[in-house]
Amino acid sequence: MKNWTILLPYYNEATFLPGTLESIALQNYQKFKLILINNHSTDNSEKIARKFMDFYPAIEVQFINEKLPGKTNALHTGLNHVTTPFVATMDADTYYPQHYLEFCNQIFESHPEYSAVMACDIYQPFKNRKSQKRCRKIYLKSKLMPKQCHAGGYAQTFRTKSLKQIGGFNQKLWPYVFEDHEVIHRLLKIGKVYYSPKHWCIPSERRTKHKNIRWSRMEKFLYEYTPFFLKDWYFYSFLKNRYIKKNTSILQLRQREWE
């Protein structure tokens, strides 16, 4: 019986997909189903994914195509196919250590009060002093600011029931970037989020090269210091209006300056 579903949306990820899929296939915890969501790629990503997963016939894989562009649309479609108690969202350019799902499963099983488990994003091996310092910093921030999101969509896992209760990934409600923070804002209304300085993954450093998908200093300051009871105002009035003016939609994730 499968306890987990992994949602892995991708758009033109032929270069990174094999590495990410290998890290998923080698997980210590194997009671999962993998849903690969092709978000209208124009390269041979799907062909590569199918060929790679042929080497792991023991893993249950479902291939889905979502033609509506945007990561949120892909995740929304994928979540409609999830029937397991827990669900992980992963990115196609991220490395996940072998204990990743195993750790999340242990937390969910032993702590029913948590609706989500988050990982720290690091960019060097975990044993590196800089990586461990970053993990401790993220963990400390999660303790000081428990009603905020401290992890991107590449590092988020959920109780499926809780995620569906808040409406899941909703392009109509939030068609902008930082959709990972917005969904956690809604989740924090009904449950708690778990962080650990020992739980991590390694996203590709290329995501740091997105010029237009970053907090401004004012946006980040207000996000961190706006009290939770005003966070609806922050997202759905303040940030929404700014993103409308700047045309900062989720589709900007498909614009890759480095290519």
Secondary structure, 3 states (H helix, E strand, C coil): CCCEEEEEEECCCCCCHHHHHHHHHCCCCCCEEEEEEECCCCCCHHHHHHHHHCCCCCCEEEEEECCCCCHHHHHHHHHCCCCCCEEEECCCCEECCCCHHHHHHHHHHHCCCEEEEECEECCCCCCCHHHHHHHHHHHHHHHHCCCCCCCCHHHEEEEHHHHHHCCCCCCCCCCECCHHHHHHHHHCCCCEEECCCCCEEEECHHHHHCCCCCCCHHHHHHHHHCCHHHHHHHHHHHHHHHHHHHCCEHHHHHCCCCC
